Amino acid sequence: MNRKILLIEDNEQNIYLETFILEKHGYEVFQARTGPEGIALVKRIDPDMILLDIQLPEMDGYMVASELRKLLVKKVIPIIAITSFAMPGDREKALAAGCTDHITKPIDPDTFISSIEKYF
């Protein structure tokens, strides 16, 4: 059985690249373009991991991570922030919101999979 990854991202180029890499490595990818859409999808698909953009419409990724942690209180599901926010304190802010880790954009296709697979 393939592991399910929920990608919450609104940029079409990032969606395409991340989905391509993940599917190439055997992951089943589900996509949401907004935080509320991603939260609703978590309830339906029970993902093994969530990849979360921080700059989202409607709700930013910090709010989404916080809501997901409330929803997933009895489950250990890694939430990885994937963001262009790379200033001092941005990683800590993502972790404080409930993210497991922080990967900066643009992602490196050569290291992307190894960066997330350590959480399986």
Summary of the structure (lengths in Angstrom):
residues: 120
radius of gyration: 12.9
end to end distance: 13.9
largest distance: 39.0
contacts: 370
relative contact order: 0.18
helix: 41%
strand: 19%
